[in-house]
Amino acid sequence: MRGPSYINLDLSLFKKFTLTGHTNFEFRLEAFNALNHPQFGNPGQLNFTNLTNFSRITGLRGGTNPRVLQLAGKIYF
């Protein structure tokens, strides 16, 4: 059996502004798991003595996080 596919999309947007001749400001927006797609685990193991969980997905993959947004500002001088 095969498990469900793994879909993850991380995005970043950057914009740099010039403040003075040698000083710049950078604005950042970063999104991790931007589509907020759940990462399902693999189906249950084949066990002929207990068929209640056979081919059922009962959990998520380890390390699955919800959508995370991050804003940041950076000054270069």
N, C-alpha and C positions, 0 to 999 in steps of 0.2 A: 504494500500500500504506500501511497505517497501522501505527504502532508500538504497543508495549504501553502500557497506562495507567500513570500516575504516582501512586503511593500513598505518602503520608507522614503520620505522625501524631506530633505533639509534644504532650507533656502536662506540666502543672505543678501541684504541690500546695503550698499555703502554709498555715501555722498560726502564729498570733500568740499569744504568751503575755505576760501582764502580770507584770513582776517587782516593780516598786514603782509608786508613783503616776504617775510620768512616764517610767518606763523600761519598754520592751517588748523582747521577743526574738521574732524571726521565724525559723521553720524552713522551709526550702524543699527540695523534691525535684523535679527536672526531668528529663524523659526525652525525648531527641531520637531520632527514628525508633523509637518505642516498640514497634512491631510487628516490627521488624527485617526488614522486607520489602525484598528486593533490587529495585533500580531498573534494569531491563534496558534496553539500548540499542535503537536502531532496527535493523530487518533490513538485511542487506547490500544494496548498490546493484545495480540491474539492469545487468548487463554480459553481453552475448550471447557474448563470447569466452571468458568464464570463469564457468560456471554453478555452481561448487562452493559458493559462499557466497550464492547467490541465496535470499532470504527466510530466511536463518539469522541468529539473534541470536548474535553472537560476543563480546559484552562488556557492560559496565555503563555507565550514563550517567555523565558526568563529575561529580564532587562527591558520589558516593554513599558515604555513611559507614555503618558498622555502628551498632547501638544504642549510645547514649551516655547514661549516668546521671550526674547531678550533684547533690550534697548541699551545702547552704550554710546558714549561720546569720548573722543580722544583728541587731545591738543598736541600738535607737533610744533616744536620751536627749536 
